[in-house]
């Protein structure tokens, strides 16, 4: 959605390494914002974004106006059930229908051989994967590792909203997740670990939307550790909402 950072640029580098042409879409998608969310205030830096993408060697930037993707009378949406219904889907009703709809339209417009998404938005990756499979899109989904700041915080365009004090405190979020994942890997009960990490984050000043061990494909909650399992969480610090997840058996 623009306001590019190192995480986005790492996706461009992966694309260039895997294909002869790289297309980057920039589109702040109104369909995935609920009433009262930050659509109007979402950071936009199109000129700077173009300079960064040119420096990285992107071949095409596709940045349509909203009315091009959603002309007058547009009334269709794609609902990916089950995988979209928990966690982010429960906190932000309608969000993933907006994501799936715009991604489908971008796939039709660009016809990519592969689409690269960052793993920070783990449930988004699961929704797109399910849509690709169910609707027979000839697209290979590539899920890229999370790009992090030196103190571990996952890079996000919304990090610019954090005050200096909040930014310093935000580093406790990934630290708590990594340490909890290590305990689960060592055999601690996921239920106990989930409870402990929520308490730890709340004590550090975060409002916790969820912190759960999940299967990253189905997004189902896991009562026991399993191959590929991820600890996924969303918290609020001040007015900023942060998402992150950690693979239990080590980062890829």
Buried (B, 14 or more C-beta within 10 A) or exposed (E): BBBBBEBBBBBBBBBBEEBEEBBBBBBBBBBBBEEEEBBEEBBBBBEEBBEBBEEBEBBEBEBBEEEEBBEEEEEEEBEBEEBBBBBBBEEBEBBBBBBBBBBBBBBEBBEBEEBBBBBBBBBBBBBBBBBBEEEEBEBEBBBBBBBBBEEBBBBBBBBEBBEEEBBEBBBBBBBBBBBBBBBBBEEBBBEEBBEBBBEBBEEBBBEBBBBBBBBBEEBBBBEEBEEEBBBBBBBEBBEBBBBBBBBBBEEE
